[in-house]
């Protein structure tokens, strides 16, 4: 299994409607991109002041599955139309998973 | 379920032995901390130059489970002895998960 983890922080002035559009878009990706094996995302619970605002954890069979996701038109459209306009910073890791969820 | 996601970047001069000590320490946490329901971590596959170096994805029953993990002596010792000395930056999100892995 190959896992993609990304943490995003929104810029100042980002509205709830803008964030909702991102969440709605993310929720639609598993149905649109067949290579997604598991997909989980959520907004930060607010326990730590330095945290990012949103996490996405996506699992694929292999690196090729991740690459297909990254390049998929549904994903690219979401990033271009809804994420990039409000994105202040982004950090990611992709890693091969053994056991565990 | 309550998920903790953290991405870490190591500072310049970090050695393979120092990273191995972190990975070995992480591998021991699920056996030491009973509140961990799922635990996955891995080093970045190197697909993107701006990526962080290590991801940890940990699942708990609830926020209290996460708090117990964060404060657990085995976790605190690993952070103090092996992670903090080589840590250049760290970003985290905690979020409540619904469906999905």
N, CA and C atoms of all chains as a GROMACS GRO file, in nm:
protein
  606
    1UNK      N    1   0.085  -0.120   0.000
    1UNK     CA    2   0.000   0.000   0.000
    1UNK      C    3   0.088   0.125   0.000
    2UNK      N    4   0.038   0.227  -0.063
    2UNK     CA    5   0.113   0.352  -0.076
    2UNK      C    6   0.024   0.464  -0.024
    3UNK      N    7   0.074   0.539   0.072
    3UNK     CA    8  -0.009   0.640   0.140
    3UNK      C    9   0.039   0.782   0.111
    4UNK      N   10  -0.056   0.866   0.087
    4UNK     CA   11  -0.032   1.010   0.064
    4UNK      C   12  -0.094   1.086   0.181
    5UNK      N   13  -0.013   1.167   0.248
    5UNK     CA   14  -0.059   1.248   0.360
    5UNK      C   15  -0.029   1.393   0.330
    6UNK      N   16  -0.130   1.478   0.342
    6UNK     CA   17  -0.106   1.621   0.317
    6UNK      C   18  -0.176   1.704   0.424
    7UNK      N   19  -0.106   1.804   0.472
    7UNK     CA   20  -0.162   1.899   0.570
    7UNK      C   21  -0.163   2.037   0.505
    8UNK      N   22  -0.276   2.105   0.517
    8UNK     CA   23  -0.291   2.236   0.454
    8UNK      C   24  -0.334   2.341   0.556
    9UNK      N   25  -0.283   2.462   0.535
    9UNK     CA   26  -0.322   2.575   0.618
    9UNK      C   27  -0.382   2.683   0.529
   10UNK      N   28  -0.496   2.735   0.570
   10UNK     CA   29  -0.566   2.837   0.491
   10UNK      C   30  -0.514   2.977   0.524
   11UNK      N   31  -0.524   3.061   0.428
   11UNK     CA   32  -0.480   3.198   0.446
   11UNK      C   33  -0.580   3.281   0.524
   12UNK      N   34  -0.536   3.398   0.569
   12UNK     CA   35  -0.626   3.488   0.642
   12UNK      C   36  -0.742   3.530   0.552
   13UNK      N   37  -0.859   3.542   0.612
   13UNK     CA   38  -0.977   3.583   0.537
   13UNK      C   39  -1.052   3.469   0.471
   14UNK      N   40  -1.001   3.347   0.485
   14UNK     CA   41  -1.072   3.232   0.428
   14UNK      C   42  -1.209   3.217   0.497
   15UNK      N   43  -1.312   3.198   0.417
   15UNK     CA   44  -1.447   3.189   0.473
   15UNK      C   45  -1.488   3.044   0.494
   16UNK      N   46  -1.589   3.026   0.577
   16UNK     CA   47  -1.646   2.894   0.598
   16UNK      C   48  -1.700   2.834   0.469
   17UNK      N   49  -1.757   2.916   0.384
   17UNK     CA   50  -1.808   2.866   0.256
   17UNK      C   51  -1.694   2.813   0.168
   18UNK      N   52  -1.581   2.881   0.171
   18UNK     CA   53  -1.467   2.834   0.091
   18UNK      C   54  -1.416   2.700   0.142
   19UNK      N   55  -1.410   2.687   0.274
   19UNK     CA   56  -1.365   2.560   0.332
   19UNK      C   57  -1.466   2.450   0.303
   20UNK      N   58  -1.594   2.482   0.313
   20UNK     CA   59  -1.698   2.382   0.283
   20UNK      C   60  -1.687   2.333   0.139
   21UNK      N   61  -1.654   2.423   0.048
   21UNK     CA   62  -1.638   2.382  -0.092
   21UNK      C   63  -1.523   2.283  -0.108
   22UNK      N   64  -1.417   2.304  -0.031
   22UNK     CA   65  -1.305   2.209  -0.034
   22UNK      C   66  -1.349   2.074   0.022
   23UNK      N   67  -1.417   2.076   0.136
   23UNK     CA   68  -1.460   1.951   0.199
   23UNK      C   69  -1.557   1.874   0.109
   24UNK      N   70  -1.649   1.947   0.048
   24UNK     CA   71  -1.744   1.882  -0.044
   24UNK      C   72  -1.670   1.820  -0.162
   25UNK      N   73  -1.573   1.894  -0.211
   25UNK     CA   74  -1.496   1.842  -0.324
   25UNK      C   75  -1.417   1.717  -0.287
   26UNK      N   76  -1.353   1.719  -0.172
   26UNK     CA   77  -1.277   1.602  -0.126
   26UNK      C   78  -1.370   1.481  -0.110
   27UNK      N   79  -1.489   1.506  -0.057
   27UNK     CA   80  -1.583   1.396  -0.034
   27UNK      C   81  -1.623   1.327  -0.164
   28UNK      N   82  -1.615   1.400  -0.274
   28UNK     CA   83  -1.653   1.342  -0.402
   28UNK      C   84  -1.541   1.268  -0.474
   29UNK      N   85  -1.418   1.281  -0.428
   29UNK     CA   86  -1.307   1.223  -0.503
   29UNK      C   87  -1.305   1.069  -0.504
   30UNK      N   88  -1.334   1.002  -0.392
   30UNK     CA   89  -1.328   0.854  -0.397
   30UNK      C   90  -1.420   0.794  -0.503
   31UNK      N   91  -1.536   0.855  -0.527
   31UNK     CA   92  -1.626   0.802  -0.629
   31UNK      C   93  -1.577   0.834  -0.770
   32UNK      N   94  -1.496   0.939  -0.781
   32UNK     CA   95  -1.451   0.983  -0.913
   32UNK      C   96  -1.319   0.920  -0.956
   33UNK      N   97  -1.239   0.874  -0.857
   33UNK     CA   98  -1.104   0.826  -0.888
   33UNK      C   99  -1.092   0.681  -0.841
   34UNK      N  100  -1.098   0.587  -0.934
   34UNK     CA  101  -1.108   0.446  -0.894
   34UNK      C  102  -0.987   0.392  -0.820
   35UNK      N  103  -0.868   0.453  -0.836
   35UNK     CA  104  -0.750   0.400  -0.770
   35UNK      C  105  -0.744   0.427  -0.620
   36UNK      N  106  -0.836   0.508  -0.568
   36UNK     CA  107  -0.836   0.537  -0.425
   36UNK      C  108  -0.886   0.415  -0.348
   37UNK      N  109  -0.804   0.364  -0.255
   37UNK     CA  110  -0.842   0.247  -0.175
   37UNK      C  111  -0.903   0.288  -0.041
   38UNK      N  112  -0.853   0.396   0.015
   38UNK     CA  113  -0.911   0.452   0.138
   38UNK      C  114  -0.886   0.601   0.134
   39UNK      N  115  -0.979   0.677   0.190
   39UNK     CA  116  -0.969   0.823   0.181
   39UNK      C  117  -1.029   0.882   0.306
   40UNK      N  118  -0.951   0.958   0.377
   40UNK     CA  119  -0.996   1.018   0.502
   40UNK      C  120  -0.945   1.161   0.509
   41UNK      N  121  -1.030   1.250   0.553
   41UNK     CA  122  -0.985   1.389   0.567
   41UNK      C  123  -1.066   1.454   0.678
   42UNK      N  124  -1.012   1.562   0.732
   42UNK     CA  125  -1.084   1.631   0.838
   42UNK      C  126  -1.021   1.761   0.876
   43UNK      N  127  -1.102   1.846   0.933
   43UNK     CA  128  -1.053   1.977   0.978
   43UNK      C  129  -0.999   1.965   1.119
   44UNK      N  130  -0.896   2.043   1.146
   44UNK     CA  131  -0.826   2.034   1.273
   44UNK      C  132  -0.919   2.061   1.391
   45UNK      N  133  -0.901   1.980   1.496
   45UNK     CA  134  -0.988   1.989   1.613
   45UNK      C  135  -0.955   2.106   1.705
   46UNK      N  136  -0.844   2.175   1.678
   46UNK     CA  137  -0.815   2.295   1.756
   46UNK      C  138  -0.746   2.273   1.888
   47UNK      N  139  -0.678   2.159   1.902
   47UNK     CA  140  -0.611   2.130   2.029
   47UNK      C  141  -0.477   2.201   2.043
   48UNK      N  142  -0.416   2.237   1.932
   48UNK     CA  143  -0.283   2.298   1.936
   48UNK      C  144  -0.281   2.420   1.845
   49UNK      N  145  -0.229   2.531   1.893
   49UNK     CA  146  -0.239   2.656   1.817
   49UNK      C  147  -0.158   2.657   1.688
   50UNK      N  148  -0.051   2.577   1.682
   50UNK     CA  149   0.034   2.578   1.563
   50UNK      C  150  -0.009   2.477   1.456
   51UNK      N  151  -0.118   2.408   1.480
   51UNK     CA  152  -0.160   2.306   1.384
   51UNK      C  153  -0.199   2.365   1.249
   52UNK      N  154  -0.194   2.279   1.146
   52UNK     CA  155  -0.251   2.314   1.018
   52UNK      C  156  -0.404   2.305   1.028
   53UNK      N  157  -0.473   2.334   0.917
   53UNK     CA  158  -0.620   2.342   0.920
   53UNK      C  159  -0.690   2.217   0.868
   54UNK      N  160  -0.626   2.144   0.779
   54UNK     CA  161  -0.692   2.030   0.716
   54UNK      C  162  -0.590   1.919   0.690
   55UNK      N  163  -0.632   1.795   0.716
   55UNK     CA  164  -0.550   1.678   0.683
   55UNK      C  165  -0.624   1.592   0.582
   56UNK      N  166  -0.548   1.536   0.489
   56UNK     CA  167  -0.600   1.435   0.396
   56UNK      C  168  -0.506   1.315   0.401
   57UNK      N  169  -0.563   1.197   0.421
   57UNK     CA  170  -0.486   1.072   0.421
   57UNK      C  171  -0.548   0.981   0.316
   58UNK      N  172  -0.473   0.950   0.212
   58UNK     CA  173  -0.526   0.873   0.099
   58UNK      C  174  -0.438   0.751   0.073
   59UNK      N  175  -0.502   0.635   0.056
   59UNK     CA  176  -0.428   0.511   0.032
   59UNK      C  177  -0.452   0.459  -0.109
   60UNK      N  178  -0.345   0.407  -0.168
   60UNK     CA  179  -0.347   0.352  -0.303
   60UNK      C  180  -0.273   0.218  -0.302
   61UNK      N  181  -0.294   0.139  -0.408
   61UNK     CA  182  -0.222   0.012  -0.415
   61UNK      C  183  -0.072   0.034  -0.423
   62UNK      N  184  -0.033   0.136  -0.496
   62UNK     CA  185   0.109   0.158  -0.519
   62UNK      C  186   0.132   0.302  -0.562
   63UNK      N  187   0.257   0.333  -0.590
   63UNK     CA  188   0.295   0.467  -0.629
   63UNK      C  189   0.220   0.513  -0.755
   64UNK      N  190   0.198   0.421  -0.847
   64UNK     CA  191   0.126   0.457  -0.969
   64UNK      C  192  -0.017   0.501  -0.938
   65UNK      N  193  -0.079   0.436  -0.840
   65UNK     CA  194  -0.213   0.476  -0.800
   65UNK      C  195  -0.214   0.618  -0.747
   66UNK      N  196  -0.115   0.651  -0.670
   66UNK     CA  197  -0.104   0.789  -0.620
   66UNK      C  198  -0.082   0.887  -0.735
   67UNK      N  199   0.004   0.852  -0.827
   67UNK     CA  200   0.032   0.943  -0.940
   67UNK      C  201  -0.095   0.965  -1.023
   68UNK      N  202  -0.174   0.860  -1.041
   68UNK     CA  203  -0.298   0.873  -1.117
   68UNK      C  204  -0.395   0.965  -1.045
   69UNK      N  205  -0.400   0.954  -0.913
   69UNK     CA  206  -0.484   1.044  -0.831
   69UNK      C  207  -0.438   1.188  -0.846
   70UNK      N  208  -0.308   1.210  -0.832
   70UNK     CA  209  -0.257   1.347  -0.835
   70UNK      C  210  -0.287   1.415  -0.968
   71UNK      N  211  -0.285   1.335  -1.075
   71UNK     CA  212  -0.305   1.391  -1.209
   71UNK      C  213  -0.450   1.383  -1.256
   72UNK      N  214  -0.537   1.321  -1.178
   72UNK     CA  215  -0.676   1.301  -1.222
   72UNK      C  216  -0.748   1.436  -1.237
   73UNK      N  217  -0.826   1.453  -1.344
   73UNK     CA  218  -0.893   1.582  -1.366
   73UNK      C  219  -0.981   1.626  -1.250
   74UNK      N  220  -1.046   1.533  -1.182
   74UNK     CA  221  -1.132   1.572  -1.070
   74UNK      C  222  -1.049   1.630  -0.956
   75UNK      N  223  -0.932   1.572  -0.934
   75UNK     CA  224  -0.842   1.620  -0.829
   75UNK      C  225  -0.781   1.755  -0.868
   76UNK      N  226  -0.735   1.762  -0.991
   76UNK     CA  227  -0.673   1.886  -1.039
   76UNK      C  228  -0.773   2.002  -1.035
   77UNK      N  229  -0.898   1.974  -1.073
   77UNK     CA  230  -1.000   2.079  -1.072
   77UNK      C  231  -1.027   2.128  -0.931
   78UNK      N  232  -1.034   2.036  -0.836
   78UNK     CA  233  -1.056   2.076  -0.697
   78UNK      C  234  -0.941   2.163  -0.646
   79UNK      N  235  -0.819   2.120  -0.674
   79UNK     CA  236  -0.703   2.197  -0.630
   79UNK      C  237  -0.705   2.337  -0.693
   80UNK      N  238  -0.729   2.342  -0.822
   80UNK     CA  239  -0.721   2.469  -0.895
   80UNK      C  240  -0.833   2.564  -0.854
   81UNK      N  241  -0.955   2.511  -0.845
   81UNK     CA  242  -1.071   2.598  -0.824
   81UNK      C  243  -1.097   2.632  -0.678
   82UNK      N  244  -1.067   2.540  -0.588
   82UNK     CA  245  -1.108   2.560  -0.449
   82UNK      C  246  -0.996   2.561  -0.346
   83UNK      N  247  -0.891   2.482  -0.370
   83UNK     CA  248  -0.785   2.474  -0.268
   83UNK      C  249  -0.682   2.586  -0.287
   84UNK      N  250  -0.628   2.596  -0.406
   84UNK     CA  251  -0.519   2.692  -0.426
   84UNK      C  252  -0.558   2.837  -0.391
   85UNK      N  253  -0.682   2.879  -0.420
   85UNK     CA  254  -0.717   3.018  -0.388
   85UNK      C  255  -0.712   3.053  -0.239
   86UNK      N  256  -0.723   2.953  -0.153
   86UNK     CA  257  -0.723   2.983  -0.009
   86UNK      C  258  -0.601   2.926   0.063
   87UNK      N  259  -0.512   2.862  -0.012
   87UNK     CA  260  -0.400   2.790   0.050
   87UNK      C  261  -0.287   2.884   0.092
   88UNK      N  262  -0.252   2.880   0.220
   88UNK     CA  263  -0.137   2.957   0.268
   88UNK      C  264  -0.012   2.871   0.270
   89UNK      N  265  -0.024   2.745   0.311
   89UNK     CA  266   0.090   2.655   0.310
   89UNK      C  267   0.041   2.511   0.305
   90UNK      N  268   0.131   2.425   0.262
   90UNK     CA  269   0.098   2.284   0.238
   90UNK      C  270   0.223   2.202   0.265
   91UNK      N  271   0.208   2.093   0.338
   91UNK     CA  272   0.317   1.999   0.360
   91UNK      C  273   0.266   1.858   0.332
   92UNK      N  274   0.346   1.778   0.267
   92UNK     CA  275   0.303   1.642   0.231
   92UNK      C  276   0.414   1.542   0.253
   93UNK      N  277   0.373   1.416   0.267
   93UNK     CA  278   0.463   1.300   0.264
   93UNK      C  279   0.389   1.189   0.192
   94UNK      N  280   0.461   1.115   0.107
   94UNK     CA  281   0.410   0.989   0.054
   94UNK      C  282   0.501   0.878   0.105
   95UNK      N  283   0.439   0.769   0.150
   95UNK     CA  284   0.522   0.660   0.202
   95UNK      C  285   0.457   0.525   0.178
   96UNK      N  286   0.542   0.425   0.168
   96UNK     CA  287   0.495   0.288   0.154
   96UNK      C  288   0.456   0.235   0.292
   97UNK      N  289   0.337   0.179   0.300
   97UNK     CA  290   0.291   0.128   0.429
   97UNK      C  291   0.304  -0.022   0.432
   98UNK      N  292   0.335  -0.074   0.551
   98UNK     CA  293   0.338  -0.218   0.570
   98UNK      C  294   0.208  -0.258   0.637
   99UNK      N  295   0.219  -0.293   0.764
   99UNK     CA  296   0.101  -0.326   0.841
   99UNK      C  297   0.041  -0.197   0.895
  100UNK      N  298  -0.071  -0.209   0.957
  100UNK     CA  299  -0.136  -0.093   1.020
  100UNK      C  300  -0.232  -0.027   0.925
  101UNK      N  301  -0.317   0.058   0.980
  101UNK     CA  302  -0.419   0.126   0.900
  101UNK      C  303  -0.360   0.250   0.838
  102UNK      N  304  -1.387   0.778   1.602
  102UNK     CA  305  -1.241   0.765   1.599
  102UNK      C  306  -1.178   0.904   1.590
  103UNK      N  307  -1.062   0.916   1.647
  103UNK     CA  308  -0.992   1.043   1.651
  103UNK      C  309  -0.851   1.020   1.596
  104UNK      N  310  -0.815   1.097   1.494
  104UNK     CA  311  -0.688   1.073   1.424
  104UNK      C  312  -0.589   1.187   1.446
  105UNK      N  313  -0.466   1.149   1.468
  105UNK     CA  314  -0.354   1.242   1.482
  105UNK      C  315  -0.260   1.222   1.364
  106UNK      N  316  -0.233   1.329   1.291
  106UNK     CA  317  -0.143   1.323   1.176
  106UNK      C  318  -0.032   1.424   1.199
  107UNK      N  319   0.091   1.380   1.186
  107UNK     CA  320   0.203   1.473   1.203
  107UNK      C  321   0.307   1.448   1.093
  108UNK      N  322   0.357   1.556   1.038
  108UNK     CA  323   0.464   1.551   0.938
  108UNK      C  324   0.586   1.623   0.995
  109UNK      N  325   0.701   1.560   0.983
  109UNK     CA  326   0.824   1.616   1.040
  109UNK      C  327   0.932   1.627   0.935
  110UNK      N  328   1.013   1.732   0.947
  110UNK     CA  329   1.129   1.751   0.859
  110UNK      C  330   1.253   1.758   0.946
  111UNK      N  331   1.354   1.684   0.904
  111UNK     CA  332   1.479   1.679   0.981
  111UNK      C  333   1.573   1.792   0.941
  112UNK      N  334   1.654   1.832   1.033
  112UNK     CA  335   1.750   1.938   1.007
  112UNK      C  336   1.870   1.890   0.928
  113UNK      N  337   1.948   1.984   0.876
  113UNK     CA  338   2.070   1.947   0.802
  113UNK      C  339   2.168   1.873   0.892
  114UNK      N  340   2.235   1.773   0.835
  114UNK     CA  341   2.331   1.696   0.911
  114UNK      C  342   2.272   1.578   0.984
  115UNK      N  343   2.140   1.560   0.976
  115UNK     CA  344   2.078   1.444   1.040
  115UNK      C  345   2.132   1.316   0.977
  116UNK      N  346   2.169   1.220   1.060
  116UNK     CA  347   2.229   1.096   1.009
  116UNK      C  348   2.124   0.986   0.997
  117UNK      N  349   2.157   0.886   0.917
  117UNK     CA  350   2.070   0.769   0.905
  117UNK      C  351   2.049   0.699   1.038
  118UNK      N  352   2.151   0.696   1.121
  118UNK     CA  353   2.137   0.633   1.252
  118UNK      C  354   2.037   0.710   1.339
  119UNK      N  355   2.040   0.841   1.330
  119UNK     CA  356   1.944   0.921   1.409
  119UNK      C  357   1.801   0.896   1.362
  120UNK      N  358   1.781   0.886   1.231
  120UNK     CA  359   1.648   0.858   1.178
  120UNK      C  360   1.605   0.716   1.216
  121UNK      N  361   1.698   0.622   1.209
  121UNK     CA  362   1.666   0.484   1.247
  121UNK      C  363   1.622   0.476   1.392
  122UNK      N  364   1.684   0.555   1.477
  122UNK     CA  365   1.645   0.555   1.619
  122UNK      C  366   1.502   0.606   1.636
  123UNK      N  367   1.463   0.704   1.555
  123UNK     CA  368   1.326   0.753   1.559
  123UNK      C  369   1.230   0.644   1.512
  124UNK      N  370   1.262   0.580   1.399
  124UNK     CA  371   1.173   0.476   1.344
  124UNK      C  372   1.160   0.359   1.440
  125UNK      N  373   1.272   0.319   1.501
  125UNK     CA  374   1.267   0.210   1.599
  125UNK      C  375   1.179   0.249   1.718
  126UNK      N  376   1.194   0.373   1.761
  126UNK     CA  377   1.113   0.419   1.874
  126UNK      C  378   0.965   0.423   1.841
  127UNK      N  379   0.931   0.473   1.724
  127UNK     CA  380   0.791   0.475   1.682
  127UNK      C  381   0.734   0.334   1.675
  128UNK      N  382   0.813   0.240   1.624
  128UNK     CA  383   0.765   0.103   1.609
  128UNK      C  384   0.729   0.040   1.744
  129UNK      N  385   0.791   0.090   1.851
  129UNK     CA  386   0.764   0.035   1.982
  129UNK      C  387   0.646   0.098   2.054
  130UNK      N  388   0.594   0.208   2.003
  130UNK     CA  389   0.489   0.279   2.077
  130UNK      C  390   0.356   0.203   2.086
  131UNK      N  391   0.310   0.138   1.979
  131UNK     CA  392   0.180   0.069   1.991
  131UNK      C  393   0.176  -0.035   2.103
  132UNK      N  394   0.288  -0.103   2.126
  132UNK     CA  395   0.291  -0.202   2.234
  132UNK      C  396   0.297  -0.136   2.371
  133UNK      N  397   0.346  -0.012   2.376
  133UNK     CA  398   0.366   0.056   2.504
  133UNK      C  399   0.247   0.140   2.546
  134UNK      N  400   0.165   0.180   2.449
  134UNK     CA  401   0.056   0.274   2.477
  134UNK      C  402  -0.076   0.209   2.437
  135UNK      N  403  -0.153   0.162   2.534
  135UNK     CA  404  -0.271   0.080   2.502
  135UNK      C  405  -0.380   0.154   2.426
  136UNK      N  406  -0.385   0.286   2.435
  136UNK     CA  407  -0.492   0.359   2.369
  136UNK      C  408  -0.477   0.371   2.219
  137UNK      N  409  -0.363   0.329   2.164
  137UNK     CA  410  -0.342   0.336   2.019
  137UNK      C  411  -0.424   0.227   1.951
  138UNK      N  412  -0.511   0.269   1.858
  138UNK     CA  413  -0.595   0.172   1.785
  138UNK      C  414  -0.534   0.134   1.651
  139UNK      N  415  -0.467   0.228   1.589
  139UNK     CA  416  -0.393   0.200   1.466
  139UNK      C  417  -0.276   0.297   1.461
  140UNK      N  418  -0.166   0.252   1.403
  140UNK     CA  419  -0.045   0.334   1.405
  140UNK      C  420   0.033   0.305   1.278
  141UNK      N  421   0.057   0.407   1.201
  141UNK     CA  422   0.128   0.392   1.075
  141UNK      C  423   0.225   0.508   1.060
  142UNK      N  424   0.344   0.478   1.012
  142UNK     CA  425   0.441   0.585   0.989
  142UNK      C  426   0.534   0.542   0.878
  143UNK      N  427   0.598   0.641   0.817
  143UNK     CA  428   0.692   0.607   0.711
  143UNK      C  429   0.770   0.726   0.664
  144UNK      N  430   0.884   0.696   0.605
  144UNK     CA  431   0.970   0.802   0.552
  144UNK      C  432   0.928   0.835   0.410
  145UNK      N  433   0.943   0.960   0.377
  145UNK     CA  434   0.896   1.010   0.248
  145UNK      C  435   0.962   0.937   0.131
  146UNK      N  436   0.880   0.908   0.030
  146UNK     CA  437   0.929   0.831  -0.085
  146UNK      C  438   1.011   0.914  -0.182
  147UNK      N  439   1.014   1.045  -0.162
  147UNK     CA  440   1.101   1.128  -0.245
  147UNK      C  441   1.043   1.170  -0.379
  148UNK      N  442   0.911   1.169  -0.390
  148UNK     CA  443   0.850   1.206  -0.518
  148UNK      C  444   0.842   1.356  -0.539
  149UNK      N  445   0.845   1.433  -0.432
  149UNK     CA  446   0.830   1.579  -0.443
  149UNK      C  447   0.937   1.647  -0.359
  150UNK      N  448   1.006   1.744  -0.415
  150UNK     CA  449   1.121   1.803  -0.344
  150UNK      C  450   1.084   1.879  -0.217
  151UNK      N  451   0.961   1.930  -0.210
  151UNK     CA  452   0.923   2.010  -0.094
  151UNK      C  453   0.861   1.927   0.018
  152UNK      N  454   0.856   1.798   0.002
  152UNK     CA  455   0.792   1.715   0.104
  152UNK      C  456   0.866   1.719   0.237
  153UNK      N  457   0.793   1.686   0.344
  153UNK     CA  458   0.855   1.660   0.473
  153UNK      C  459   0.924   1.523   0.467
  154UNK      N  460   0.987   1.484   0.578
  154UNK     CA  461   1.068   1.361   0.578
  154UNK      C  462   0.997   1.240   0.639
  155UNK      N  463   0.905   1.265   0.730
  155UNK     CA  464   0.841   1.153   0.801
  155UNK      C  465   0.695   1.186   0.829
  156UNK      N  466   0.608   1.087   0.812
  156UNK     CA  467   0.467   1.100   0.848
  156UNK      C  468   0.432   0.997   0.954
  157UNK      N  469   0.348   1.040   1.050
  157UNK     CA  470   0.291   0.950   1.148
  157UNK      C  471   0.140   0.970   1.147
  158UNK      N  472   0.065   0.861   1.135
  158UNK     CA  473  -0.081   0.864   1.138
  158UNK      C  474  -0.126   0.769   1.249
  159UNK      N  475  -0.187   0.825   1.353
  159UNK     CA  476  -0.223   0.746   1.471
  159UNK      C  477  -0.372   0.762   1.500
  160UNK      N  478  -0.439   0.649   1.525
  160UNK     CA  479  -0.583   0.651   1.552
  160UNK      C  480  -0.611   0.612   1.697
  161UNK      N  481  -0.709   0.680   1.756
  161UNK     CA  482  -0.752   0.658   1.893
  161UNK      C  483  -0.905   0.654   1.896
  162UNK      N  484  -0.958   0.604   2.006
  162UNK     CA  485  -1.104   0.601   2.017
  162UNK      C  486  -1.161   0.742   2.019
  163UNK      N  487  -1.091   0.830   2.085
  163UNK     CA  488  -1.145   0.965   2.104
  163UNK      C  489  -1.030   1.060   2.139
  164UNK      N  490  -1.066   1.184   2.162
  164UNK     CA  491  -0.966   1.286   2.194
  164UNK      C  492  -0.887   1.252   2.320
  165UNK      N  493  -0.952   1.191   2.418
  165UNK     CA  494  -0.881   1.153   2.540
  165UNK      C  495  -0.772   1.050   2.511
  166UNK      N  496  -0.799   0.960   2.418
  166UNK     CA  497  -0.698   0.862   2.380
  166UNK      C  498  -0.576   0.928   2.320
  167UNK      N  499  -0.601   1.029   2.238
  167UNK     CA  500  -0.489   1.104   2.180
  167UNK      C  501  -0.412   1.178   2.289
  168UNK      N  502  -0.483   1.241   2.381
  168UNK     CA  503  -0.415   1.316   2.487
  168UNK      C  504  -0.329   1.222   2.574
  169UNK      N  505  -0.380   1.101   2.600
  169UNK     CA  506  -0.303   1.005   2.679
  169UNK      C  507  -0.176   0.963   2.605
  170UNK      N  508  -0.188   0.948   2.475
  170UNK     CA  509  -0.070   0.916   2.391
  170UNK      C  510   0.032   1.028   2.397
  171UNK      N  511  -0.015   1.150   2.376
  171UNK     CA  512   0.076   1.264   2.371
  171UNK      C  513   0.153   1.278   2.502
  172UNK      N  514   0.087   1.246   2.613
  172UNK     CA  515   0.149   1.263   2.745
  172UNK      C  516   0.218   1.137   2.796
  173UNK      N  517   0.206   1.026   2.725
  173UNK     CA  518   0.260   0.899   2.773
  173UNK      C  519   0.413   0.907   2.783
  174UNK      N  520   0.470   0.853   2.892
  174UNK     CA  521   0.617   0.861   2.910
  174UNK      C  522   0.696   0.802   2.794
  175UNK      N  523   0.645   0.696   2.732
  175UNK     CA  524   0.719   0.635   2.620
  175UNK      C  525   0.723   0.729   2.501
  176UNK      N  526   0.614   0.800   2.479
  176UNK     CA  527   0.609   0.896   2.369
  176UNK      C  528   0.695   1.019   2.400
  177UNK      N  529   0.681   1.068   2.521
  177UNK     CA  530   0.758   1.187   2.561
  177UNK      C  531   0.907   1.158   2.554
  178UNK      N  532   0.948   1.039   2.597
  178UNK     CA  533   1.090   1.004   2.594
  178UNK      C  534   1.142   0.999   2.450
  179UNK      N  535   1.063   0.942   2.361
  179UNK     CA  536   1.105   0.935   2.220
  179UNK      C  537   1.120   1.075   2.161
  180UNK      N  538   1.024   1.160   2.190
  180UNK     CA  539   1.029   1.297   2.138
  180UNK      C  540   1.152   1.370   2.194
  181UNK      N  541   1.172   1.358   2.323
  181UNK     CA  542   1.280   1.432   2.388
  181UNK      C  543   1.418   1.382   2.346
  182UNK      N  544   1.433   1.249   2.342
  182UNK     CA  545   1.567   1.192   2.322
  182UNK      C  546   1.605   1.180   2.175
  183UNK      N  547   1.507   1.154   2.088
  183UNK     CA  548   1.543   1.119   1.950
  183UNK      C  549   1.484   1.212   1.844
  184UNK      N  550   1.364   1.264   1.868
  184UNK     CA  551   1.300   1.347   1.763
  184UNK      C  552   1.346   1.492   1.773
  185UNK      N  553   1.329   1.551   1.890
  185UNK     CA  554   1.357   1.693   1.903
  185UNK      C  555   1.500   1.731   1.862
  186UNK      N  556   1.601   1.647   1.893
  186UNK     CA  557   1.738   1.685   1.855
  186UNK      C  558   1.760   1.698   1.705
  187UNK      N  559   1.679   1.635   1.622
  187UNK     CA  560   1.702   1.643   1.477
  187UNK      C  561   1.587   1.714   1.405
  188UNK      N  562   1.490   1.766   1.480
  188UNK     CA  563   1.370   1.822   1.419
  188UNK      C  564   1.392   1.965   1.371
  189UNK      N  565   1.367   1.986   1.240
  189UNK     CA  566   1.374   2.122   1.185
  189UNK      C  567   1.236   2.186   1.184
  190UNK      N  568   1.134   2.110   1.149
  190UNK     CA  569   0.998   2.163   1.152
  190UNK      C  570   0.898   2.048   1.165
  191UNK      N  571   0.780   2.084   1.209
  191UNK     CA  572   0.675   1.986   1.242
  191UNK      C  573   0.541   2.051   1.215
  192UNK      N  574   0.452   1.978   1.148
  192UNK     CA  575   0.315   2.026   1.127
  192UNK      C  576   0.221   1.911   1.164
  193UNK      N  577   0.111   1.944   1.231
  193UNK     CA  578   0.018   1.840   1.276
  193UNK      C  579  -0.126   1.884   1.255
  194UNK      N  580  -0.213   1.786   1.249
  194UNK     CA  581  -0.358   1.805   1.254
  194UNK      C  582  -0.415   1.689   1.334
  195UNK      N  583  -0.512   1.720   1.420
  195UNK     CA  584  -0.593   1.615   1.482
  195UNK      C  585  -0.736   1.633   1.434
  196UNK      N  586  -0.801   1.523   1.396
  196UNK     CA  587  -0.939   1.537   1.347
  196UNK      C  588  -1.021   1.414   1.380
  197UNK      N  589  -1.150   1.438   1.392
  197UNK     CA  590  -1.245   1.329   1.415
  197UNK      C  591  -1.276   1.263   1.282
  198UNK      N  592  -1.263   1.131   1.278
  198UNK     CA  593  -1.288   1.059   1.154
  198UNK      C  594  -1.425   0.995   1.158
  199UNK      N  595  -1.487   0.989   1.039
  199UNK     CA  596  -1.613   0.918   1.028
  199UNK      C  597  -1.584   0.782   0.967
  200UNK      N  598  -1.623   0.766   0.842
  200UNK     CA  599  -1.592   0.642   0.772
  200UNK      C  600  -1.453   0.652   0.715
  201UNK      N  601  -1.407   0.543   0.660
  201UNK     CA  602  -1.277   0.542   0.592
  201UNK      C  603  -1.166   0.504   0.685
  202UNK      N  604  -1.055   0.463   0.627
  202UNK     CA  605  -0.939   0.419   0.707
  202UNK      C  606  -0.856   0.540   0.745
   0.00000   0.00000   0.00000
